[in-house]
Amino acid sequence: MTNIPSERPLKLAEMARLLGVSVTWLRAEAERGAFPHVKTDRGMLFDRATVERLLIERAKREGVPGAE
């Protein structure tokens, strides 16, 4: 069985707005490999559930309060 996203992929600016981070930060993190994305001729696309899950995992590793 394949893993099919439940929502449409989000553009860079949309994903940054939902996360409350800057477009610059999200782009840099994606380019360094922290978040999977698809590059298109018009920018980057992200799967919201995947990015949110990875951020939660990162927060837990870094001991961020409330990330349990």
Solvent accessible surface area in square Angstrom, and as a share of the most:
residue,aa,sasa,rsa
1,M,246,1.10
2,T,106,0.61
3,N,147,0.76
4,I,136,0.69
5,P,68,0.43
6,S,111,0.72
7,E,92,0.41
8,R,145,0.53
9,P,65,0.41
10,L,14,0.07
11,K,124,0.52
12,L,21,0.10
13,A,51,0.39
14,E,36,0.16
15,M,0,0.00
16,A,2,0.02
17,R,170,0.62
18,L,89,0.44
19,L,40,0.20
20,G,69,0.66
21,V,50,0.29
22,S,63,0.41
23,V,54,0.31
24,T,97,0.56
25,W,88,0.31
26,L,0,0.00
27,R,97,0.35
28,A,52,0.40
29,E,19,0.08
30,A,2,0.01
31,E,104,0.47
32,R,152,0.56
33,G,61,0.58
34,A,25,0.19
35,F,5,0.02
36,P,76,0.48
37,H,51,0.23
38,V,93,0.54
39,K,136,0.58
40,T,56,0.33
41,D,144,0.74
42,R,226,0.82
43,G,34,0.33
44,M,13,0.06
45,L,49,0.24
46,F,3,0.01
47,D,40,0.21
48,R,78,0.29
49,A,66,0.51
50,T,30,0.17
51,V,0,0.00
52,E,58,0.26
53,R,123,0.45
54,L,45,0.22
55,L,42,0.21
56,I,95,0.48
57,E,67,0.30
58,R,44,0.16
59,A,21,0.16
60,K,105,0.44
61,R,180,0.66
62,E,120,0.54
63,G,57,0.55
64,V,69,0.39
65,P,124,0.78
66,G,71,0.68
67,A,16,0.13
68,E,167,0.75
